[in-house]
Amino acid sequence: MNYNWNWRIFWEPSPDGVGTYLDTLWSGLAWTLATALSAWIMALILGAIVGTLRTTPNRWVVRLANGYVELFRNIPLLVQMFLWYFVMPELVPESLGNWLKALPNAAFITAVLCLGFFTSSRVAVQVSAGIASLPRGQKMAGTALGLTLPQTYRFVLLPMAFRIIVPPLTSEFLNIIKNSAVALTIGLMELTARARSMQEFSFQVFEAFTAATLIYIVVNIVVVNLMRFIEKRVAVPGFIVGGGK
């Protein structure tokens, strides 16, 4: 069977009412970026908190933080997405559950929460590893200056740790953009879902997913170069990780 190539399909009207098929893909990209950026902000905040707690002297706090990491890191993302979307509204009080189900952007909110918690567990590991890689003298210097433990983390340890972990954070940022495609399973019309709907309407499967692939590649290239720029801007000249010595 010969495939009927049609690269002009992108400028033809889309039955979904968005405009042309190209407009449909741009709409999907907008939802992808909104979901990924919102979840990334959530993941950075939670990950920094949990990662810091994993390095504190209190063993019970460390155990709770480790439990958080193991819970969200070891359950497959797709399973978590279904749990948040289908199961969570049934576990809360009925009135709250009905309100959650009736939200106009329920799929978007669910995707942000799921990706945020999932990625925060991975960010937490990076943050704790960054703190652990710092020379012990930095923590002692903070104590010698009269800083409290929270102040030592805030002004001494975390600023240096985040400089060290910019490369792995770049990987996590790229992952959260790609993982947002899982949200199509709960009805969020992000980029992959839009490409799939274009394929179903027009039967031009290769054109649809070729375009989606190129868009993902361009977005990821922009992210990588942006993070490289940030890494160079925040680098401390002459600083060498001491391996905990």
ZAMARGU-4260 file (C-alpha; in steps of 0.2 Angstrom, whole numbers, plus 5000, padded with zeros to 4 digits):
<rodrens>
0) 5000/5000/5000 | 5007/5017/4995 | 5006/5031/5008 | 4999/5047/5002 | 5011/5061/5007
5) 5003/5078/5010 | 5014/5091/5018 | 5002/5105/5014 | 4990/5097/5027 | 4996/5109/5040
10) 4988/5123/5032 | 4971/5115/5030 | 4957/5118/5042 | 4956/5107/5057 | 4939/5099/5062
15) 4943/5103/5080 | 4939/5121/5078 | 4956/5128/5083 | 4960/5134/5065 | 4972/5125/5054
20) 4981/5109/5058 | 4997/5120/5062 | 4987/5130/5074 | 4981/5114/5082 | 5000/5109/5085
25) 5004/5126/5092 | 4989/5125/5104 | 4996/5108/5110 | 5014/5116/5112 | 5006/5130/5123
30) 4998/5117/5134 | 5014/5107/5135 | 5025/5122/5140 | 5011/5128/5152 | 5011/5110/5160
35) 5029/5108/5161 | 5034/5125/5167 | 5020/5125/5181 | 5026/5107/5186 | 5044/5112/5186
40) 5042/5127/5198 | 5032/5115/5210 | 5046/5102/5208 | 5060/5114/5211 | 5052/5121/5227
45) 5047/5104/5234 | 5063/5095/5228 | 5074/5109/5237 | 5064/5107/5253 | 5064/5088/5253
50) 5082/5087/5247 | 5088/5098/5261 | 5078/5088/5274 | 5087/5072/5268 | 5104/5080/5274
55) 5098/5086/5291 | 5105/5079/5307 | 5087/5073/5313 | 5086/5055/5308 | 5067/5055/5309
60) 5066/5070/5297 | 5078/5061/5286 | 5067/5045/5286 | 5051/5055/5281 | 5061/5064/5267
65) 5068/5047/5261 | 5050/5040/5262 | 5043/5054/5251 | 5057/5051/5238 | 5054/5032/5237
70) 5035/5034/5236 | 5035/5046/5221 | 5051/5040/5213 | 5046/5021/5212 | 5028/5022/5206
75) 5027/5023/5187 | 5022/5040/5181 | 5007/5033/5171 | 5000/5024/5187 | 5002/5041/5197
80) 4993/5050/5183 | 4978/5038/5184 | 4978/5038/5203 | 4978/5057/5204 | 4964/5059/5191
85) 4953/5044/5194 | 4956/5038/5212 | 4960/5054/5222 | 4943/5062/5219 | 4935/5046/5226
90) 4945/5047/5242 | 4941/5064/5247 | 4924/5070/5254 | 4910/5068/5241 | 4908/5087/5239
95) 4926/5090/5236 | 4927/5076/5224 | 4913/5082/5214 | 4921/5099/5214 | 4937/5092/5208
100) 4928/5082/5194 | 4919/5098/5188 | 4934/5109/5186 | 4936/5116/5169 | 4954/5112/5168
105) 4955/5096/5179 | 4966/5087/5167 | 4979/5102/5167 | 4979/5103/5186 | 4980/5085/5188
110) 4995/5084/5176 | 5004/5098/5185 | 5002/5090/5202 | 5007/5073/5196 | 5022/5079/5186
115) 5027/5091/5201 | 5027/5077/5214 | 5035/5064/5203 | 5049/5076/5197 | 5051/5084/5215
120) 5057/5067/5221 | 5070/5066/5208 | 5076/5084/5211 | 5077/5080/5230 | 5090/5067/5226
125) 5100/5079/5216 | 5099/5093/5229 | 5104/5081/5243 | 5118/5074/5232 | 5124/5092/5229
130) 5124/5096/5247 | 5133/5080/5251 | 5147/5084/5238 | 5152/5101/5247 | 5167/5101/5258
135) 5163/5099/5276 | 5172/5115/5280 | 5158/5125/5272 | 5145/5120/5285 | 5158/5122/5299
140) 5162/5139/5292 | 5144/5144/5293 | 5143/5138/5311 | 5158/5147/5316 | 5151/5163/5309
145) 5136/5161/5321 | 5124/5156/5308 | 5110/5144/5313 | 5107/5128/5304 | 5093/5135/5293
150) 5104/5150/5289 | 5119/5140/5285 | 5108/5130/5272 | 5101/5146/5265 | 5116/5157/5263
155) 5130/5144/5262 | 5126/5126/5257 | 5111/5128/5245 | 5118/5142/5234 | 5133/5131/5231
160) 5124/5115/5229 | 5112/5122/5216 | 5127/5128/5206 | 5134/5110/5206 | 5118/5102/5201
165) 5113/5113/5186 | 5118/5099/5173 | 5107/5086/5181 | 5093/5098/5184 | 5094/5102/5165
170) 5091/5083/5162 | 5076/5084/5174 | 5069/5099/5165 | 5070/5090/5149 | 5062/5075/5156
175) 5047/5085/5163 | 5044/5092/5146 | 5044/5075/5138 | 5034/5067/5152 | 5020/5079/5150
180) 5015/5068/5135 | 5008/5056/5147 | 4994/5068/5152 | 4986/5064/5135 | 4980/5048/5144
185) 4968/5059/5155 | 4962/5070/5141 | 4975/5085/5142 | 4977/5091/5124 | 4995/5094/5124
190) 5007/5092/5109 | 5007/5073/5108 | 4988/5073/5110 | 4986/5086/5096 | 4997/5077/5084
195) 4987/5061/5088 | 4971/5070/5084 | 4978/5077/5068 | 4982/5060/5063 | 4965/5053/5067
200) 4956/5067/5058 | 4968/5068/5042 | 4976/5050/5042 | 4992/5059/5039 | 5001/5050/5053
205) 5019/5053/5047 | 5017/5072/5044 | 5008/5074/5061 | 5021/5065/5072 | 5036/5072/5061
210) 5030/5089/5065 | 5028/5085/5084 | 5045/5077/5085 | 5053/5092/5077 | 5044/5104/5089
215) 5050/5093/5104 | 5068/5094/5097 | 5068/5113/5095 | 5061/5115/5113 | 5074/5104/5120
220) 5088/5113/5111 | 5082/5129/5118 | 5081/5122/5135 | 5099/5115/5135 | 5106/5131/5128
225) 5097/5141/5141 | 5103/5130/5155 | 5121/5131/5149 | 5120/5149/5149 | 5114/5149/5167
230) 5127/5137/5172 | 5141/5148/5165 | 5133/5163/5174 | 5132/5156/5191 | 5148/5146/5191
235) 5161/5151/5204 | 5178/5153/5197 | 5191/5141/5205 | 5178/5131/5215 | 5182/5113/5215
240) 5170/5100/5224 | 5180/5093/5239 | 5171/5076/5239 | 5165/5079/5257 | 5183/5083/5264
</rodrens>
